Amino acid sequence: MEVQTKVWYTFLGKGRTDFAVKASLAELGESRAPLTVLLHWPRCRRDISWMRCEEEESELSPAAKASGPPPHLDPESAWTGSWEALEELYYSGTLALHIGTWAVLLTLHSCYSRTCGL
C-alpha cells in the first residue's frame, strides 16, 4: 500500500511545503505506508473561482503561517521552493514524489537553468 497526499497551493514555498509534509507524516504515525507527495497546483490563480488565496491564508494556523511567507505574494516562483523542499525530503528517504503534468516543462526548464538533483 502507498499513501498519496498533495501540497495545497496555500502551502507552496520551501518552509510551508516542509511543514505540510511533516504534518502529514505526523498524522500517519510511525507505522505507515510509503508516502508520495504531489504538488497539486503551481500557484494560486485568481481566475479560478474556487481558489480563495487570501481567505484561505487567513484561515491557516499560526504555525502554518510562521513556516513561510504567503505563496500568493510570489505566485510565479513559490512552487520552486516547494520543489526544493520535496527534493530534500526525497533524498533523505522520507518520501517519494511526483509532479503533475503542469510542472513537467517548468521543472525541466528549472533543472536546466540551475543545478537540479534529478
Buried (B, 14 or more C-beta within 10 A) or exposed (E): EEBEBBBBBBBBBBBBBBBBBBBBBEEEEEEEEEBBBBBBBBBBEEEEEEBBBEEBBEEBEEEBBEBBBBBBEBBEBBBBBBBBBBBBBBEEEBBBBEBEEBBEEBBEEBEEEEEEEE
